[in-house]
Amino acid sequence: MNTTSNPPVTVERFVVLCRSFPSIAARLTQTHSGGLPTVLMEIASGARGGAGAVGAARFLMHVWNGQPFDMRQAWSVWDDKHRRAFKNWAADPWFV
């Protein structure tokens, strides 16, 4: 792992990771009073978004606070853009 190339883990860095998943980025452009974790929890619960968005939100919640994440399930429903976002993170993983 090359930690010297990565900036410190910050909320801003986490938001950049969130925006790298197209289904999440689309929802972050909307106004939400509860903030980012609330939006992700809503999506992860299946209340909003399709299967790709749910998988992305569950992955992001895993990075944020260690919630369970099923990689095989998410990978099976993600399109190439979602898979690329995950691969970019996995090349040098970090957690909040």
C-alpha positions as CSV (number, residue, x, y, z in Angstrom):
1,M,0.0,0.0,0.0
2,N,1.3,3.4,-1.0
3,T,0.2,5.6,1.8
4,T,2.5,8.5,0.9
5,S,0.5,9.3,-2.2
6,N,-2.8,9.6,-0.5
7,P,-4.0,12.7,1.4
8,P,-5.3,12.2,4.9
9,V,-8.7,10.6,5.2
10,T,-11.2,13.5,5.5
11,V,-14.8,14.0,5.0
12,E,-13.9,15.7,1.7
13,R,-12.0,12.7,0.5
14,F,-14.9,10.5,1.5
15,V,-17.3,12.7,-0.5
16,V,-15.0,12.4,-3.6
17,L,-15.2,8.6,-3.2
18,C,-19.0,8.8,-2.9
19,R,-19.1,10.9,-6.1
20,S,-17.0,8.3,-8.0
21,F,-20.1,5.9,-7.9
22,P,-22.5,7.3,-10.5
23,S,-25.7,6.1,-8.7
24,I,-24.6,7.8,-5.5
25,A,-23.3,11.0,-7.2
26,A,-26.7,11.5,-8.8
27,R,-28.4,11.4,-5.4
28,L,-25.9,13.7,-3.7
29,T,-26.9,16.5,-6.1
30,Q,-30.3,16.5,-4.4
31,T,-30.8,18.5,-1.1
32,H,-30.9,16.3,2.0
33,S,-31.3,17.7,5.5
34,G,-29.9,14.6,7.2
35,G,-26.4,14.8,5.6
36,L,-24.3,12.3,3.7
37,P,-24.6,9.3,6.2
38,T,-28.3,9.6,6.3
39,V,-28.5,9.6,2.5
40,L,-26.3,6.5,2.3
41,M,-28.3,4.7,5.0
42,E,-31.5,5.4,3.1
43,I,-30.0,4.1,-0.2
44,A,-28.4,1.1,1.6
45,S,-31.7,0.1,3.1
46,G,-33.2,-0.2,-0.3
47,A,-35.5,2.7,0.3
48,R,-34.1,4.6,-2.6
49,G,-32.2,3.6,-5.7
50,G,-31.7,0.3,-7.6
51,A,-29.5,-2.6,-6.8
52,G,-26.3,-0.9,-8.0
53,A,-27.0,2.1,-5.8
54,V,-27.7,-0.2,-2.8
55,G,-24.4,-2.0,-3.3
56,A,-22.5,1.2,-3.6
57,A,-24.1,2.7,-0.5
58,R,-23.4,-0.4,1.5
59,F,-19.8,-0.3,0.4
60,L,-19.5,3.3,1.3
61,M,-21.0,2.7,4.7
62,H,-18.5,-0.1,5.2
63,V,-15.7,2.4,4.5
64,W,-17.4,5.1,6.7
65,N,-18.1,2.9,9.8
66,G,-17.4,-0.7,9.1
67,Q,-20.9,-1.8,8.4
68,P,-21.2,-5.3,6.7
69,F,-20.7,-5.3,3.0
70,D,-21.2,-8.3,0.5
71,M,-18.6,-7.7,-2.2
72,R,-19.9,-10.6,-4.4
73,Q,-23.5,-9.4,-4.3
74,A,-22.5,-5.8,-5.2
75,W,-20.1,-6.8,-7.9
76,S,-22.8,-8.9,-9.6
77,V,-25.1,-5.9,-10.0
78,W,-22.6,-3.1,-10.6
79,D,-21.9,-1.8,-14.1
80,D,-18.4,-1.0,-15.3
81,K,-18.4,2.5,-13.9
82,H,-19.3,1.3,-10.4
83,R,-16.7,-1.5,-10.7
84,R,-14.1,1.0,-11.8
85,A,-14.8,3.2,-8.8
86,F,-14.4,0.3,-6.5
87,K,-11.2,-0.9,-8.2
88,N,-9.7,2.6,-7.8
89,W,-10.4,2.6,-4.1
90,A,-9.2,-1.1,-3.7
91,A,-5.8,-0.2,-5.4
92,D,-4.9,1.7,-2.2
93,P,-7.8,1.2,0.3
94,W,-8.5,3.5,3.3
95,F,-11.2,3.8,5.9
96,V,-12.7,6.7,7.8
